[in-house]
Amino acid sequence: MEKNVVGWFLFVGGIISLFFVYTMRPPQGIGDAFNMVLSGKQNYIREPVYSWLLIICFAAAVVGGATLLFDFMKNKKSE
């Protein structure tokens, strides 16, 4: 598999997974918890797992972006 494909997969996958993980955030206070109950959102990711998932998704997006940038710069040099 080409580095470019892996870079795009990690970058786009990281950004999309960041969005989905953020939508499943835990309540951040009593007011937020009350609003979540009123809106019917009672399933969320618990705190230690939520933080680690955010870090992993962000790292995947950064590694994918760096891979794409490195491949782009390598191709520009060879021209």
C-alpha positions, 0 to 999 in steps of 0.5 A: 500500500502506498504511503499516500493512501495510508496518510489519507486514511489516517488523516480523514479517519482521524478527523471523522472519529474525532467528530464522533467521539466528541458527540459522545462526550460525558456531561461536564456538570450538573446543568449539562447532565440535566440538559442531556437527560431532558434531550434524551441523550443518556448514552455517552463515553465515560471520562477516562476512555473519552479522553484517551479516545480523543488523544488517539484520534487526534494523534491519528489525524496528525500522523496522517497529515505528517505522512501526507506532507512528507510524501508531498515534499518528497515528490516535489524534491524529485521533480 
